[in-house]
Amino acid sequence: MSESSALQALMVTQKHWVARDIMCFELQHPEGQDLPPFSAGAHIPVQVPGGSMRAYSLCGNPQDLSHYQIAVKREANGRGGSKRLVDEVQVGQQLNVGLPQNMFELSPKASQFLFIAGGIGITPIRSMMTELLAEGLRKFKLIYLTRDAESTAFLNEFQAPEYQGKVQIHHDQGDASRSMDLWPVFEKFTGAHMYCCGPQPLMDSVRDMSGHWPASAVHFESFGADRRPKADDRAFQVVLHRSGKTLEVPEDQSILETLRRHHISISSSCESGTCGSCKVGLLEGVADHRDMVLRDDEKSNHLMVCVSRAQSDVLVLDC
């Protein structure tokens, strides 16, 4: 699906802080129509100022299609998408938004749930808890790990009576020695399905501690591939086989962004390495794969231009 056909323009009708550096946006159809349905845990691709696409979890009620809600953490040291979205987009403006996608769906077979959220990772889990509360049939518990009360999104909401006994919030004050010991939670498998979303170190730790749980009961959401710049990122060249053009990809820019800057159209949607729409043939060179889509047998001759980089100096692409 092409970029233009996959996107719809939605109006920002509300914008407010829900924690330090976390802004909540409400999006509605300009003519008040219901929006496409989504299930708890889903995310949407959003075109941020400057043209790049970013994936944000839908954190609202899946039963209320009058609007979508997303919460965005303003990352001062990120690639700039969240900063521009938070700082520049105002109520009354429109944003291009893709259709909901879900790779973090509540299991219909589970009778109880354990949620582990770190920081902004609360967003898909908030939607899940809203659905479970409305359903009223299955039990859940949330362990929400944050630095302090000021950085805890939706804190007042989670202190409401309906969440009593279901939500445990732990603040570490930025001190690793005050981190919560999660091992007692995972030591014995209780039959619950576990859903974890948050910073990579948290998910890596939870993955290690839940290794003896059935794989079908363990679920992670990382908002797609890790797009953060890495210390060893460097510039490289891509040669476009069909046109013969050679382009320089800067260390702080993706291949897709470079192609777009040179007015070369490539289908894309999520720009987080999760949807597969920007897969391009790799004819020569060694790619640094950072997507979550390609099978091992595809990695020698394909790459995702939204997130992948190069291990060799030059990549020759079939485009």
N, C-alpha and C positions, 0 to 999 in steps of 0.2 A: 504494500500500500504506500502511495506517495505521501510526502509530507503534507501537501495541500489538501488532499482528500481525507486525511486522518484527523485533521484539526477542526475544532469549532471555536468560535469566539464567545467567551463568557465574560460577563460583567462582574467587576469587583464591587460587591454591595456592602461589605463590612471589612474592616481591618483593625485589629487591636492586639496589644501585647498579652500573651498568656504566661510569660515568664521572661526573665532577663534574656535578651537576645533571641526570643522566639515570638514570631508574629503569626497570628491566625488570620487567614483570609477566607471570606465567604464569597463563593462564585455562583452566579445565577445566569440562566438564559436571558438574553436581552428582552425577549418578549414574554417572559414569565412561564415558558413551557417547562414541563418536567424534564429533567436531565436523564441521560442513559443510566440504567440500573447498574449497581455495583454490589459486590458482596464484601462483608467485613474482611479487612486485611488487604484490600485492593489499593493500587496506586494509579495516578494519572501522569502522563507526560505534560509538562507545562513549558511553553516557550517564554523564556525570561527576556528582559530587555537586552538587546544585542543579538538576539536570534538563536541563542543556544537552547537546547532542550534539557530539562532536568526532571527527574521523577520524584513526586511527592506523594506520600501516603494519604488516602482519604481518611480523615479522623472523625467524621461525623456519623450520623445515624443512617444506616443503609436503607431504612424504611422511609426516609424523608428525601424524596428526589426533587424537592423544590430548590435545593441548592447543594453544592459541595462545600466541604471545609477542608482546608489544608493548613498545617502549621509549619512554618519555615524558620529554621535556625540561621541567624545572620552569621555566616562564617567569615570572620575578618581575614583569615589566611587562606581562604579557598580560592576557586578560580574566578570568583566575582559574580556568579549567577545569583546566589542568595542575597548578597549585599545589594545588588541592583534591584532585585525583586522587592526587598524590604524597604529600601531607601527611596526608590523612584516610583513604584506603582501605587497609585492613589485610588480611593473609592470613586467609582464612576468610569474608570478606565476599563478596557477589555484586554483579556489575555487569551491567546490561542492555546487550547487544551485538547489533548488526545483522549481516546476512549479508555475507560477503566480497564486495567489488567490485574490479575490476581495470581500470584505465585506463593501466597502466604495464607491460604484459605483455611478456615476452621474445619476440622475433620468432622464429617457427619457421624462417624462411628464412635467418636470420643464421648464419654459420659462426664468427664471432668477435665479441667484445664489448669495448667500452671503457666503464668505469664512472667517473663523476666524482661524488664525494660531498662535501658540506660539512656538518660538524657532525652534527646529528640526521638529516640526509638519508641517512645510511648504512643506515637501517632497512630499506627495501624492497630495497636492493642486497645486504644480507647474505643475505636469503632467495634472491635470484637466484644468488649465488655458491654457496650451499649446494646448490642444484639442479644447477648446472653441474658442480660437483665430483662429485656423485653420478652424473651422466650420463657424465662422463669423455670426452666427444666433442668439445666445442667450447672454444676458447681464450677467455680473458678477462684483462683487466688492470683493476685498481682504482687510481685516484688519489684519495686520501682527504685532504681539507684540513681541518685543525683548528687551534685556537689553540695548544694544548700537549698533552703526553701525558695530563695529568689530565682533559682534556675530550674525549678520544678514546674513543668507545664501542667495546667489544669489542677493545681494543688487544692484549691477551695472545693472544686467539684468532687474530688476523690475523698474529701472529708465529710461528704453528705451521708445521711443515714443509710441509704441503699448500698453504700460501699463498706459499711462497718463490718469488720471481720473478714473482708475480702481483699483489702489493700494494705500492704506493708511498705512504707517509704523509708529509705535509709539514706542519710546524708553523710558523705565521707569528708566534707570540708576541704577537698582537694589533697588529702593526706592518704597515701596508699596504705599506711598502717591502720587506717580506720575503715578500710573497705570491708564490706560484709562477707563473712565466710558462708559461701553457698553450698559447701560440701554436704552439710546435714540435709539439705533439701534434695540432693541427688543421690545420696548414699544408697537408698532403697527405692526401687521402682514401685510406685503406688498405683499404676494404671492410668495416671493422668497423661494427657498429651501436653508437651512443653513447647511454648512458642517464645523465642528470644529475638529481640531487636535492639540494637544499640551500637556503641563503638566496637570496632574490630577486636580490641583486647578483651572486652567483656564476652563477645561471642566466642572467641577462641577458648577462653577459660571455661565457659559453659559447655562447649563442645567436648572438651577434655573430660569434664566431670560427668557428663551424661553419656559417655562412650559405652557404658554397660547397659543402657536403656535400649529397648527395641528401636531400630532406625525409623520405623514408621510412626513412632510417637514423639519424634524430635524434629522441630521445625525452626528454621532461621530465616530472617529477613534482613538483608544488608543494603537495601535500596539499590540493588544492582552491583555492578563492579565498583571497586574502590577507585574513584576518579581523582583522588588527591595527588598532587605532584609528589614524586619520589626524589630522594636526594640524588640518585644517579640518572635521573631523566636528562636526556641530551637531545640536541637537534639531529635530524637525519633527513635523508632525501627519499622522495617517492617518485618513481618514473611511471607515468601513465602509458601503458603499452599501446593503446589504440590511437592516441594522439601524439605520442612521443614526447609529451611535455615532462619536464623535470621540475618538481616543486620542493622547496625547503620547508620542513615541518619544524617550527620552533619548539624549544623544550617545554614551553608552557601552553602549547596548543595541540589539539588532537588532529589526526589526519582529516577527519570530517570537517573540522573548523577551517583547516587549511584549504581543502577542496572548495568549501563554500566561499571562502575569501577570494578565490580565483574564479568564482562564478561557474563552478562545475557541480552539477546537480547529482546528488546521490540520495536514494530513498533512505529515510530514517524516521524513527519515532521516539523511542525512549531515551536515547543517547546515554544509557547507563549500562550497556552491554547485556541487556536481558531479553530484548524482543527479537533480535535476529534480522531485522529489516535492512540493516546496512552492511550485510555480508558481501564481501568483494573477493574475487579470486586473487590469490597470491602466486605469482609466476616465478619470482626469484627473491632471494633474501630470507632472513630469519626474523620472524615476528616475535614480539614480546606480548603474548596473549593475556588480556586482562578482562575478558568477557566471561559470561556465565552460560553461554549457549553452545559453543562449538564442541563437538565430540572430538576425542583424541585423534580419530582417523581423519578429521577435517583440518587439523591445525597446520599441517604441512603445506596446504594449498589454498587456505582461506584465512581471512581475518575480519574482525569487526572494526570498521574505521572510526567508530565513535570513541573507543577506549584503548584499542591496541596500539602499541608503539613498536619500535624496532630494536633488535639486538645487533643486527648488521648495520652498516652505514647507509645502505640503500635497499629499498623494497621496490620491486616491480609489480605493479597492480594491473589486473585485467579490467581496466576501465579507461 
